[in-house]
Amino acid sequence: MEPLISIIVPAYNLEGLLNRSVQALLQQTYRNIEVLIVDDGSTDETYRIAQEFAQLDSRVRALQMPSNVGISKTRNAGMAEARGEFLTFSDGDDWTEPTQMAWYMDRFAKHPQAAMVACGFVIEPSGKRNQSRKRGMVDQKEMLSLVSRPSGPVRGYTWNKCYRTAIIKKHHLTFDDDVKLMEDALFNTRYIMHGQHYYIENTPLYHYVQRDGSAIHTGVTVTKKARDIMVVNARMQHIIAAGRERQSKKSKQSISD
């Protein structure tokens, strides 16, 4: 049987956009998916729409946070409920190409040593896409560099990447909920430190919608943004340093054994 992919869809006040996002997921050519729509305490009809999808398609589950807690806690709640062997994310105001999940599974099958695969994306409504032709396997050091860059074929986003759920569960990986910016790059940094090989390709399969009313643009002051960037960068450096020290100790121990 084909592996199950869990798709976490955080949603907050998206009654006019959620339908397009979820429909695109349900129309994936790769059928063995579960779509976990996690409503973040919306004040509109978002949760009702999620419930309707769950009633119409058994692959959909509708979850609801008790209040508006932010995207990090919302994603964490979705991950805690995930049943799939693989896991990815799709924001409720974006949409996917119908072959995105099949592409993920094809690349994992061809590169079983890969801890993660990452695809390209299109920025909407401009239609801009990355021009990089970067393609193939990269090591931990290069993947860390690619995730930390604000431009390029990979970046720190979670919705253009597919993860092995076993790594997330084994190391209890979650999103930090005290930062509003770069929480996805921070999560990716933690994840990457637990693998050695990654596959990247710039095939544009995800449509990232930039809009003024999105979570990243609301309720975040300039001071808060500056603080979060400094905090996240410091945490990323600490994670990398601690991870390399851990790997060095394992290497020395294996040699002595």
C-alpha positions as CSV (number, residue, x, y, z in Angstrom):
1,M,0.0,0.0,0.0
2,E,1.2,3.5,-0.8
3,P,2.5,5.5,2.2
4,L,0.1,7.9,3.9
5,I,0.9,11.7,3.7
6,S,-0.4,13.9,6.5
7,I,-1.1,17.5,5.3
8,I,-1.4,20.1,8.0
9,V,-3.6,23.1,7.0
10,P,-3.6,25.9,9.6
11,A,-6.5,28.3,8.9
12,Y,-7.6,31.5,10.5
13,N,-10.5,33.6,9.2
14,L,-10.2,32.1,5.7
15,E,-13.9,31.5,4.8
16,G,-13.4,33.0,1.3
17,L,-10.1,31.2,0.5
18,L,-10.2,27.8,2.3
19,N,-12.3,26.1,-0.3
20,R,-9.7,26.6,-3.1
21,S,-6.9,25.4,-0.9
22,V,-8.6,22.2,0.3
23,Q,-10.1,21.4,-3.1
24,A,-6.6,21.5,-4.6
25,L,-5.4,19.0,-1.9
26,L,-8.3,16.7,-2.5
27,Q,-7.6,16.7,-6.2
28,Q,-4.1,15.4,-5.8
29,T,-3.2,12.6,-8.1
30,Y,-1.6,10.9,-5.1
31,R,-4.7,9.7,-3.3
32,N,-3.4,8.3,0.0
33,I,-3.5,11.5,2.0
34,E,-5.1,12.8,5.2
35,V,-5.8,16.6,5.3
36,L,-5.8,18.0,8.9
37,I,-7.5,21.4,8.8
38,V,-6.7,23.1,12.1
39,D,-8.9,26.2,12.7
40,D,-7.1,28.7,14.8
41,G,-10.1,30.1,16.7
42,S,-11.6,31.8,13.6
43,T,-14.5,34.3,14.1
44,D,-15.9,33.6,10.6
45,E,-17.2,30.4,9.0
46,T,-13.8,28.8,8.5
47,Y,-14.4,25.9,11.0
48,R,-17.9,25.2,9.5
49,I,-16.3,24.9,6.1
50,A,-13.7,22.6,7.5
51,Q,-16.4,20.4,9.0
52,E,-18.2,20.3,5.7
53,F,-15.1,19.0,4.0
54,A,-14.7,16.4,6.7
55,Q,-18.3,15.2,6.1
56,L,-17.8,15.0,2.4
57,D,-14.4,13.3,2.3
58,S,-13.2,10.8,4.9
59,R,-9.6,11.9,4.2
60,V,-10.3,15.2,5.9
61,R,-10.3,15.9,9.6
62,A,-11.4,19.2,11.1
63,L,-9.7,20.3,14.3
64,Q,-10.3,23.5,16.2
65,M,-8.1,25.4,18.7
66,P,-10.0,26.8,21.7
67,S,-8.9,30.3,20.9
68,N,-6.7,32.2,18.4
69,V,-3.3,30.9,19.5
70,G,-1.2,31.6,16.4
71,I,0.2,29.5,13.6
72,S,2.9,27.7,15.6
73,K,0.6,26.2,18.2
74,T,-1.9,25.4,15.4
75,R,0.7,23.5,13.4
76,N,1.9,21.7,16.5
77,A,-1.7,20.6,17.2
78,G,-1.9,19.2,13.6
79,M,1.4,17.4,13.9
80,A,0.3,15.8,17.2
81,E,-2.7,14.3,15.3
82,A,-0.8,13.2,12.2
83,R,-1.0,9.5,11.3
84,G,1.1,9.5,8.1
85,E,4.5,8.1,7.4
86,F,5.2,11.4,5.7
87,L,4.1,14.9,6.7
88,T,3.8,18.3,4.9
89,F,2.1,21.6,5.3
90,S,-0.2,23.8,3.2
91,D,-1.4,27.2,4.3
92,G,-5.2,27.7,4.1
93,D,-4.9,30.7,1.8
94,D,-2.5,29.0,-0.7
95,W,-2.9,26.2,-3.2
96,T,-1.0,23.3,-4.6
97,E,-0.5,21.8,-8.1
98,P,-2.3,18.4,-8.4
99,T,1.0,16.5,-8.7
100,Q,2.8,17.9,-5.6
101,M,2.2,14.9,-3.3
102,A,3.0,12.4,-6.1
103,W,6.2,14.4,-6.8
104,Y,7.2,14.1,-3.1
105,M,6.6,10.3,-3.0
106,D,8.4,9.8,-6.3
107,R,11.5,11.6,-5.0
108,F,11.5,9.8,-1.7
109,A,11.2,6.5,-3.6
110,K,14.1,7.4,-5.9
111,H,16.2,8.8,-3.0
112,P,15.4,6.6,0.1
113,Q,18.4,8.1,1.9
114,A,16.7,11.6,1.9
115,A,15.4,12.9,5.2
116,M,13.4,15.6,3.4
117,V,12.5,16.6,-0.2
118,A,11.8,20.2,-1.2
119,C,10.2,21.6,-4.4
120,G,9.9,25.0,-6.0
121,F,7.0,27.5,-5.6
122,V,5.3,30.4,-7.3
123,I,4.6,33.6,-5.5
124,E,1.1,34.9,-6.2
125,P,-0.5,37.1,-7.5
126,S,2.7,38.2,-9.3
127,G,3.4,34.7,-10.7
128,K,7.1,35.2,-9.8
129,R,9.1,32.0,-9.4
130,N,12.7,31.2,-8.5
131,Q,15.0,30.9,-11.5
132,S,17.5,28.7,-9.8
133,R,18.3,25.4,-11.5
134,K,19.5,23.8,-8.3
135,R,18.6,20.1,-8.3
136,G,19.7,16.9,-6.6
137,M,21.0,15.6,-3.3
138,V,22.6,18.0,-0.8
139,D,24.3,17.4,2.5
140,Q,23.3,18.7,5.9
141,K,25.6,21.7,5.7
142,E,24.3,22.9,2.4
143,M,20.7,22.3,3.3
144,L,21.1,24.4,6.5
145,S,22.6,27.2,4.3
146,L,19.7,27.0,1.8
147,V,17.0,27.1,4.6
148,S,18.5,30.1,6.2
149,R,18.6,32.2,3.1
150,P,15.7,34.7,2.5
151,S,16.0,34.0,-1.2
152,G,16.8,31.1,-3.4
153,P,15.3,27.7,-4.4
154,V,14.5,26.4,-0.9
155,R,14.2,29.1,1.9
156,G,12.8,28.4,5.3
157,Y,9.2,27.7,4.4
158,T,7.5,24.4,5.4
159,W,4.9,24.2,2.7
160,N,7.4,23.3,-0.1
161,K,8.9,20.5,1.9
162,C,7.9,17.0,2.9
163,Y,9.2,15.4,6.1
164,R,9.6,11.9,7.5
165,T,7.1,11.9,10.5
166,A,9.3,9.4,12.3
167,I,12.1,12.0,12.7
168,I,9.6,14.6,14.0
169,K,8.1,12.2,16.5
170,K,11.4,10.6,17.6
171,H,13.0,14.0,18.4
172,H,9.8,15.7,19.6
173,L,10.1,18.5,17.1
174,T,7.7,21.4,17.3
175,F,7.4,25.0,16.3
176,D,8.4,27.7,18.8
177,D,5.2,29.7,19.7
178,D,6.9,32.8,21.2
179,V,8.1,34.1,17.8
180,K,6.0,35.4,14.9
181,L,8.6,35.4,12.2
182,M,11.0,32.7,10.9
183,E,9.4,30.0,13.1
184,D,9.3,27.7,10.0
185,A,13.1,28.2,9.4
186,L,13.7,27.5,13.0
187,F,11.7,24.2,12.8
188,N,13.5,23.2,9.6
189,T,16.9,23.9,11.2
190,R,16.0,21.5,14.1
191,Y,14.8,18.9,11.7
192,I,17.8,19.1,9.4
193,M,20.2,18.4,12.3
194,H,18.7,15.0,12.6
195,G,19.5,13.9,9.0
196,Q,22.4,13.8,6.6
197,H,20.9,13.8,3.1
198,Y,18.2,16.0,1.4
199,Y,16.8,16.3,-2.0
200,I,15.9,19.6,-3.6
201,E,14.5,20.6,-7.0
202,N,13.0,23.8,-8.2
203,T,9.9,22.3,-9.9
204,P,7.2,24.9,-9.0
205,L,4.4,22.9,-7.3
206,Y,3.1,25.3,-4.6
207,H,1.4,28.6,-5.0
208,Y,2.3,31.0,-2.1
209,V,-0.2,33.9,-1.8
210,Q,1.2,37.1,-0.4
211,R,-1.6,39.2,1.0
212,D,-1.8,42.1,3.5
213,G,-4.3,40.3,5.7
214,S,-2.3,37.1,6.3
215,A,-1.0,36.0,9.7
216,I,2.5,37.2,9.0
217,H,1.3,40.8,8.3
218,T,-1.1,41.3,11.2
219,G,-0.3,42.2,14.8
220,V,3.5,42.3,14.4
221,T,5.3,45.6,15.1
222,V,8.6,46.6,13.6
223,T,10.2,46.2,17.0
224,K,8.7,42.7,17.4
225,K,9.9,41.7,13.9
226,A,13.5,42.9,14.8
227,R,13.4,41.1,18.1
228,D,12.1,37.8,16.5
229,I,14.8,37.8,13.8
230,M,17.5,38.2,16.4
231,V,16.0,35.5,18.7
232,V,15.5,33.1,15.8
233,N,19.0,33.6,14.4
234,A,20.5,33.0,17.8
235,R,18.5,29.9,18.4
236,M,19.4,28.5,15.0
237,Q,23.1,29.0,15.7
238,H,22.7,27.3,19.0
239,I,20.8,24.3,17.5
240,I,23.5,23.9,14.8
241,A,26.4,24.1,17.3
242,A,24.7,21.7,19.7
243,G,23.9,19.3,16.9
244,R,27.4,19.2,15.6
245,E,28.8,18.6,19.0
246,R,26.4,15.7,19.4
247,Q,27.4,14.3,16.1
248,S,31.1,14.7,16.9
249,K,30.6,12.8,20.2
250,K,28.8,10.0,18.3
251,S,31.6,9.8,15.8
252,K,34.3,9.6,18.4
253,Q,32.4,6.9,20.3
254,S,31.9,4.8,17.2
255,I,35.6,5.0,16.5
256,S,36.5,4.0,20.0
257,D,34.1,1.1,19.9
